[in-house]
Amino acid sequence: MKRLIIITILFFITTIEARQNPVSISVSFGMFYSSLQPYGEWIELDNGVLAWQPSFRNSDWRPYMDGRWSWTRYGWYWDSYEPFGWATYHYGRWFNDDYYGWLWIPDYEWGPSWVEWRYDDEYIGWAPLPPYAEFRINLGIHFSISWHSNYNYWSFVPYHRFCYHKVGSFIIDHHRSREIFERTKYRNNYYMERDRIVNGGIDRGFIEKKSGYRIANRNIH
């Protein structure tokens, strides 16, 4: 009963929020709840916070693995092959709970992807932004707490594999993640353009130079 009351309240509040936000007018908690329920489980955390966890995953799974990276007018867009990807990679944030594992917390602001980046001369990597990260027009990504993501959260690939259709097949084994993490530089490059959030990430020209091929500009609607 308590859970039903919380869901009802959140549905009412977030539907109003969505209507007041012109960028996110088409989404609400109710939409997330009903659309994602077939693919996972909603879990009530402390203070009545509801998080979602996908059902189909293995021990090595983490967000932003099953899909591809595309360059668009909104920067780096994550094209997910998972049926829940339209929501969980373009709205909200992920965090790795000590007990449950990876959980998604809803939010109502659309982005082409919500990740942070690392890179060096050989590898490019990304990790999901946590719920503590929010976008601010004059600052880009702002963290409400002191945040340093664990090296196990990161996915690294060689540059020439970055835009492959199934980039997850080329992610470097997690046993090498710490070594690569420690030698790479951090990058965070979000900004607003044409009333939409852009994930500039690592410069496309830099990746083209390192990969040896030209990256096409894809149209998304």
Sine and cosine of phi, psi and omega as CSV:
sin_phi,cos_phi,sin_psi,cos_psi,sin_omega,cos_omega
0.00,0.00,-0.70,0.72,0.01,-1.00
-0.86,0.52,-0.68,0.73,-0.02,-1.00
-0.90,0.44,-0.66,0.75,0.01,-1.00
-0.89,0.45,-0.66,0.75,0.02,-1.00
-0.89,0.46,-0.70,0.72,0.00,-1.00
-0.88,0.48,-0.70,0.71,0.00,-1.00
-0.88,0.47,-0.68,0.73,-0.01,-1.00
-0.89,0.46,-0.70,0.72,0.01,-1.00
-0.90,0.44,-0.72,0.69,0.00,-1.00
-0.89,0.45,-0.63,0.77,0.03,-1.00
-0.86,0.51,-0.70,0.71,-0.03,-1.00
-0.91,0.41,-0.75,0.67,-0.07,-1.00
-0.91,0.42,-0.75,0.67,-0.12,-0.99
-0.97,0.25,-0.39,0.92,0.12,-0.99
-0.92,0.39,-0.64,0.77,0.06,-1.00
-0.90,0.44,-0.70,0.71,0.01,-1.00
-0.86,0.52,-0.68,0.73,-0.03,-1.00
-0.89,0.45,-0.62,0.79,0.00,-1.00
-0.93,0.37,-0.50,0.86,-0.03,-1.00
-0.99,0.13,-0.24,0.97,-0.03,-1.00
-0.96,-0.27,0.96,-0.30,-0.10,-0.99
-0.90,0.45,-0.45,0.89,0.01,-1.00
-0.95,0.30,-0.48,0.87,-0.12,-0.99
-0.89,-0.46,0.52,0.86,-0.18,-0.98
-0.90,0.43,-0.37,0.93,-0.15,-0.99
-0.99,-0.12,0.07,1.00,-0.05,-1.00
-0.85,-0.53,0.43,-0.90,0.05,-1.00
-0.45,-0.89,0.20,-0.98,0.05,-1.00
-0.88,0.47,-0.63,0.78,0.02,-1.00
-0.86,0.52,-0.63,0.78,0.04,-1.00
-0.91,0.42,-0.72,0.69,0.03,-1.00
-0.86,0.50,-0.72,0.69,-0.09,-1.00
-0.86,0.50,-0.77,0.64,-0.06,-1.00
-0.96,0.28,-0.58,0.81,-0.04,-1.00
-0.95,0.30,-0.56,0.83,-0.08,-1.00
-1.00,-0.02,-0.31,0.95,-0.07,-1.00
-0.83,0.56,-0.63,0.78,0.01,-1.00
-0.92,0.40,-0.31,0.95,-0.11,-0.99
-0.95,-0.31,0.08,1.00,-0.02,-1.00
-0.02,-1.00,-0.37,-0.93,-0.10,-1.00
-0.76,-0.64,0.69,-0.73,0.13,-0.99
-1.00,0.02,0.76,-0.65,-0.09,-1.00
-0.85,-0.52,0.75,-0.66,0.05,-1.00
-1.00,0.03,0.86,-0.51,0.01,-1.00
-0.99,-0.15,-0.18,-0.98,0.02,-1.00
-0.87,0.50,0.50,-0.86,0.04,-1.00
0.88,0.47,0.41,0.91,0.08,-1.00
0.97,0.26,0.21,0.98,0.02,-1.00
-0.95,0.30,0.74,-0.67,0.03,-1.00
-0.97,-0.23,0.77,-0.64,0.04,-1.00
-0.82,-0.57,0.39,-0.92,-0.03,-1.00
-0.88,-0.47,0.61,-0.79,0.01,-1.00
-0.76,-0.66,0.77,-0.64,0.01,-1.00
-0.93,0.36,0.52,-0.85,-0.02,-1.00
-0.99,0.17,-0.64,0.77,-0.15,-0.99
-0.99,-0.11,0.99,-0.13,-0.01,-1.00
-0.40,-0.92,0.44,-0.90,0.11,-0.99
-0.93,-0.36,-0.04,-1.00,-0.11,-0.99
-0.91,0.42,-0.40,0.92,-0.02,-1.00
-1.00,-0.06,-0.05,1.00,-0.07,-1.00
-0.94,0.34,0.58,-0.81,0.18,-0.98
-0.45,-0.89,0.29,-0.96,-0.02,-1.00
-0.88,0.48,0.44,-0.90,0.03,-1.00
0.90,0.44,0.73,0.69,0.09,-1.00
-0.89,-0.45,-0.67,0.74,-0.10,-0.99
-0.99,-0.11,1.00,0.04,-0.05,-1.00
0.18,-0.98,-0.42,-0.91,0.00,-1.00
-0.52,-0.86,0.38,-0.92,0.10,-1.00
-0.99,-0.12,0.71,-0.71,0.04,-1.00
-0.75,-0.66,0.60,-0.80,0.08,-1.00
-1.00,-0.02,0.78,-0.62,-0.04,-1.00
-0.70,-0.71,-0.01,-1.00,0.07,-1.00
-0.92,0.39,-0.21,0.98,0.09,-1.00
-0.97,-0.22,0.33,0.94,0.00,-1.00
0.99,0.13,-0.57,-0.82,-0.07,-1.00
-0.98,0.19,0.91,-0.41,-0.05,-1.00
-0.96,-0.28,0.76,-0.65,0.04,-1.00
-1.00,-0.02,0.91,-0.41,0.01,-1.00
-0.99,-0.10,0.99,-0.11,-0.11,-0.99
-0.99,0.14,0.57,-0.82,0.11,-0.99
-0.99,-0.15,0.03,1.00,0.00,-1.00
-1.00,-0.01,0.60,-0.80,-0.11,-0.99
-0.91,0.42,-0.30,0.95,0.01,-1.00
-0.99,-0.14,0.02,1.00,-0.14,-0.99
-0.90,0.44,-0.50,0.86,0.00,-1.00
-0.84,0.55,-0.49,0.87,-0.02,-1.00
-1.00,-0.09,-0.80,0.60,-0.25,-0.97
-0.98,0.22,-0.23,0.97,0.03,-1.00
-0.93,-0.36,-0.04,1.00,0.00,-1.00
-0.82,-0.57,-0.18,0.98,0.12,-0.99
-0.71,-0.71,0.45,-0.90,0.12,-0.99
0.96,0.28,-0.09,-1.00,-0.05,-1.00
-0.65,-0.76,0.34,-0.94,0.03,-1.00
-0.93,-0.37,0.51,-0.86,0.22,-0.98
-0.55,-0.84,0.42,-0.91,-0.07,-1.00
-0.98,-0.20,0.98,-0.20,-0.03,-1.00
-0.98,0.19,0.62,-0.78,-0.04,-1.00
-0.88,0.48,-0.51,0.86,-0.05,-1.00
-1.00,-0.10,-0.77,0.64,-0.11,-0.99
-1.00,0.05,-0.44,0.90,-0.16,-0.99
1.00,-0.05,-0.49,-0.87,-0.08,-1.00
-0.94,0.34,0.79,-0.61,0.02,-1.00
-0.76,-0.65,0.53,-0.85,0.03,-1.00
-0.94,-0.35,0.76,-0.65,0.04,-1.00
-0.96,-0.30,0.83,-0.55,-0.05,-1.00
-0.90,0.44,0.52,-0.86,0.18,-0.98
-0.49,-0.87,0.20,-0.98,-0.24,-0.97
-0.86,-0.52,0.21,0.98,0.02,-1.00
-0.97,-0.25,0.85,-0.53,-0.05,-1.00
-0.97,0.24,0.62,-0.79,0.14,-0.99
-0.59,-0.81,0.40,-0.92,0.02,-1.00
-0.91,0.42,-0.42,0.91,0.09,-1.00
-0.07,-1.00,0.37,-0.93,0.01,-1.00
-0.79,-0.61,0.99,0.13,-0.03,-1.00
-0.67,-0.74,0.31,-0.95,0.19,-0.98
-0.94,-0.34,0.33,-0.95,-0.19,-0.98
-0.82,-0.58,0.46,-0.89,0.20,-0.98
-0.66,-0.75,0.44,-0.90,-0.03,-1.00
-0.31,-0.95,0.39,-0.92,0.21,-0.98
-0.58,-0.81,-0.43,-0.90,-0.04,-1.00
-0.98,0.18,-0.23,0.97,-0.06,-1.00
-0.91,-0.41,-0.57,0.82,-0.16,-0.99
-0.77,-0.64,0.47,-0.88,0.16,-0.99
-0.83,-0.56,0.64,-0.77,-0.06,-1.00
-0.64,-0.77,0.36,-0.93,0.01,-1.00
-0.59,-0.81,0.43,-0.90,0.05,-1.00
-0.58,-0.81,0.54,-0.84,-0.01,-1.00
-0.89,0.45,0.67,-0.74,0.13,-0.99
-0.95,0.31,0.59,-0.80,-0.03,-1.00
-1.00,0.09,0.15,-0.99,0.06,-1.00
-0.87,0.49,-0.29,0.96,0.00,-1.00
-0.98,0.20,-0.08,1.00,-0.03,-1.00
-0.99,-0.17,0.79,-0.61,0.07,-1.00
-0.74,-0.67,0.45,-0.89,0.01,-1.00
-1.00,-0.02,0.75,-0.66,0.10,-1.00
-0.81,-0.58,0.72,-0.70,-0.16,-0.99
-0.82,0.57,-0.68,0.73,-0.08,-1.00
-1.00,0.03,-0.14,0.99,-0.08,-1.00
-0.86,-0.51,-0.35,0.94,-0.17,-0.98
0.99,0.12,-0.75,-0.67,0.01,-1.00
-1.00,0.09,0.80,-0.60,0.04,-1.00
-0.88,-0.48,0.74,-0.67,0.04,-1.00
-0.99,-0.15,0.76,-0.64,-0.03,-1.00
-0.98,0.20,-0.24,0.97,0.09,-1.00
-0.74,-0.67,0.18,-0.98,0.12,-0.99
-0.94,0.34,0.88,-0.47,-0.15,-0.99
-0.80,-0.60,0.78,-0.63,0.13,-0.99
-0.65,-0.76,0.93,-0.37,-0.06,-1.00
-0.94,0.34,0.58,-0.81,0.02,-1.00
-0.93,0.38,0.56,-0.83,-0.02,-1.00
-0.88,0.47,-0.40,0.91,0.02,-1.00
-0.95,0.32,-0.24,0.97,0.00,-1.00
-0.99,0.14,-0.18,0.98,-0.18,-0.98
-1.00,-0.08,0.55,-0.83,0.12,-0.99
-0.90,-0.44,0.84,-0.54,-0.01,-1.00
-0.89,-0.46,0.65,-0.76,0.09,-1.00
-0.66,-0.75,0.41,-0.91,0.17,-0.98
-0.90,0.43,0.46,-0.89,-0.07,-1.00
-0.84,0.55,-0.62,0.78,-0.10,-1.00
-0.95,0.31,-0.13,0.99,0.06,-1.00
-0.97,-0.24,-0.10,1.00,-0.19,-0.98
-0.86,0.51,-0.64,0.76,-0.05,-1.00
-0.98,-0.20,0.32,0.95,0.06,-1.00
-0.93,0.38,0.41,-0.91,-0.05,-1.00
-0.87,0.50,-0.66,0.75,0.03,-1.00
-0.88,-0.48,0.96,0.28,-0.07,-1.00
-0.88,0.48,-0.45,0.89,0.00,-1.00
-0.87,0.49,-0.41,0.91,0.01,-1.00
-0.95,0.32,-0.25,0.97,-0.08,-1.00
-0.92,-0.40,0.13,0.99,0.03,-1.00
-0.91,0.42,0.73,-0.69,-0.03,-1.00
-0.89,0.45,0.64,-0.77,0.00,-1.00
-0.77,0.64,0.67,-0.74,-0.11,-0.99
-0.89,0.47,-0.33,0.94,0.04,-1.00
-0.92,0.39,-0.36,0.93,0.01,-1.00
-0.99,-0.17,-0.06,1.00,-0.09,-1.00
-0.87,0.50,-0.66,0.75,-0.04,-1.00
-0.90,0.44,-0.69,0.72,0.01,-1.00
-0.86,0.52,-0.73,0.68,-0.02,-1.00
-0.94,0.35,-0.67,0.75,0.01,-1.00
-0.82,0.57,-0.71,0.71,-0.11,-0.99
-0.94,0.33,-0.37,0.93,-0.04,-1.00
-0.97,-0.22,-0.08,1.00,-0.02,-1.00
-1.00,-0.06,0.34,-0.94,0.02,-1.00
-0.99,-0.14,0.49,-0.87,-0.03,-1.00
-1.00,0.02,0.57,-0.82,0.02,-1.00
-0.58,-0.81,0.70,-0.72,0.04,-1.00
-0.59,-0.80,0.89,-0.46,-0.18,-0.98
-0.58,-0.81,0.97,0.26,0.04,-1.00
-0.94,-0.33,0.63,-0.78,0.04,-1.00
-0.41,-0.91,0.19,-0.98,-0.03,-1.00
-0.98,-0.21,0.71,-0.71,0.06,-1.00
-0.51,-0.86,0.77,-0.64,-0.02,-1.00
0.80,0.60,0.68,0.73,0.05,-1.00
0.88,0.47,0.35,0.94,0.07,-1.00
-0.76,-0.65,0.50,-0.86,0.04,-1.00
-0.98,0.19,0.70,-0.71,0.00,-1.00
-0.91,-0.42,0.74,-0.67,0.11,-0.99
-0.98,-0.18,1.00,-0.05,-0.01,-1.00
-0.94,0.34,-0.49,0.87,0.06,-1.00
0.76,0.65,-0.69,-0.72,0.09,-1.00
-1.00,0.08,0.70,-0.71,-0.07,-1.00
-0.80,0.60,0.74,-0.68,-0.03,-1.00
-0.86,0.50,-0.67,0.74,0.00,-1.00
-0.87,0.50,-0.63,0.78,0.03,-1.00
-0.89,0.45,-0.69,0.72,0.00,-1.00
-0.92,0.40,-0.63,0.78,0.05,-1.00
-0.87,0.48,-0.66,0.75,0.01,-1.00
-0.90,0.44,-0.68,0.74,-0.02,-1.00
-0.96,0.28,-0.56,0.83,-0.07,-1.00
-1.00,0.09,-0.45,0.89,-0.01,-1.00
1.00,0.08,0.20,0.98,0.06,-1.00
-0.62,-0.78,0.36,-0.93,-0.01,-1.00
-1.00,0.10,0.68,-0.74,-0.01,-1.00
-0.99,-0.15,0.86,-0.51,-0.03,-1.00
-0.94,0.33,0.45,-0.89,0.08,-1.00
-1.00,-0.06,0.90,-0.44,-0.02,-1.00
-0.99,-0.11,0.58,-0.82,0.08,-1.00
-1.00,-0.04,0.72,-0.69,0.10,-0.99
-0.80,-0.60,0.46,-0.89,-0.02,-1.00
-0.78,-0.63,0.00,0.00,0.00,0.00
